[in-house]
Amino acid sequence: MKIKLEMIPKTRTEQIIFQLHELTAEHQELIDRLKTDKLLEMILHKGDKKYRVLPKHILYFESVDKKTFAYTTDDVFEVREKLYQLEEKLSTHQFIRISKSMILNVKQIHVIYPTLSGRFEAELENQERVKISRNYVPALKRILGMKG
């Protein structure tokens, strides 16, 4: 398959064109993902500014002092939604609850370590470590396809 990328001026509308002999399941999955990612684009806040961020760029969401924050590799944003609302909204995009105060982007996990207390610890792609509460370990194992 040949891929062609053309950079255009900001005055023109961006578009993606597929020229296919046949629409396969893989093609459809790619199309669905492109549509869904764009639809799920989130508005995050930092001070009086608003930023558009795709969920795939978010490492995790955390609730602290009745406020919800989104953490990316190099920034922290405030989110106006509650953690349970984000959990529902992002459940089909590899986000999973790992504690009462945190939802993790599973695609950002680099390594998982079991701890002595039955909990897990995940090292993320940016080398940050987060703790997975014992109650949420089985769900994480399921989503990662781990046995036991």
N, C-alpha and C positions, 0 to 999 in steps of 0.2 A: 504494500500500500504506500502510495506516495503522499507526503504531507507538505503542504505549501502554506507558508506564513507570509502575510503581506502587512506591513505597517502602514497605517493610513492617518491622515490629519484628524485632529479632534473634532473638526467640523463635520466629518462624515460619521454615519451610524455604523457601529461595529456589528459584524454578523459572522456566523459560522455556516458554511455551506458544505454539505456532505454529498458527494457524487458516488453512488454505490451501485454495484450490479445487483445486490440483494441485501435486504435489511436483516442482519443476523441479530441474535440475542446480545452479542457483545456490542454491536453498534447501538442497539436500543438502550442498553445499560449506560453507555457513554452519553447518549442524548438525554436520558432521564437524569443522570447526574449533573450535567450541565444546566439543565432547567432548574433542578432542585437547588443546587448551590446558589444560583442567582436569586431564586425566590427566597432563600433563607438568609440572604445578606442581612446582617444585623446592624442596627444603629447603636453605637456605643458612645459613651460620654466621657469627656475629660475636661474638667473645668466648664467653661461655657461653650466649648466646641463639641461638635458631633462628628463621628467617624463611621464610615461604612466598612465593615469587616466581615469576611466570609468565615463561617464556623471552622473550616479546616485550618485556619491560622490561629485558632484559640487553643491554648494548652489545656486550660481548665477554668471553671467558674468556681468562685468561693464566696460564701456568705460570711461577713464579718460585721458585728454590731448592727444587725438588721439592714445591712446594705449588701448588694451583690456586686462582685467584681469579676471581670474577664481578664485573664492573664495571657499575653502573647509572649513570644520570645523576647521582645525588647520593650514592652509597655504594659501598663495596667489601666483598664477602663472601668468606669462604673456602668452597670447595667440596670435598667429600670424595671426589669422583670424579676420575679421571685425565682428561687432555685427550682421549685417544683414545676413552674411554668416552663423554664428552660429545659428541664428534664423531659417533659412531654414533647416539646417542640423539636428537640434534637435527638430523640431516642432512635430514630432511623438513620442517624448519621454518626454512629460509633461513639456517642457520648454515653457515659454510664455513671451512676451515683457510686461514689467510693467511700463516702462518710455522710453524716448528717449535714455537713456544711460544704461539701465539695462534689462537683461533677467533672469527670475527667474525659478528655478526648483520647480514646483508646489508640487512635492512629499516631499519637505523639509519644507512646511508650517505646522506650528503647530496650530496657531490661527490667525484669521483675525479680525481686528477691523475697523469699519467704522469711518471716521472722519467728522467733521462738514462741511468741504469744499467739500464734495462729493468724496473725495479720500478714499482709504483704506490704512491700514497699516497691514503688515503681520509680525507675529513673527515666526521666523524659528526654526527648531529643536534645534539649538545651542543658542537660546534665543536672537539672533540678530534681529533687526527690520528693515524692509525696507518699503519704501513708494510706493504705487501703484498710478500712475497718474490717474486723473479723466477719461482721454480718453481711458485708458486700463482696467478700472473696468468692463465694460460689457463683454469683452472677458474672463476675469478671472472668472466672475460669471458663464459664459457658461461652461468653462472647469471644474469648481468645481461642476456644477449641481445645482447652487443656483438659486432661483426664483427672478424675478424682473429684 
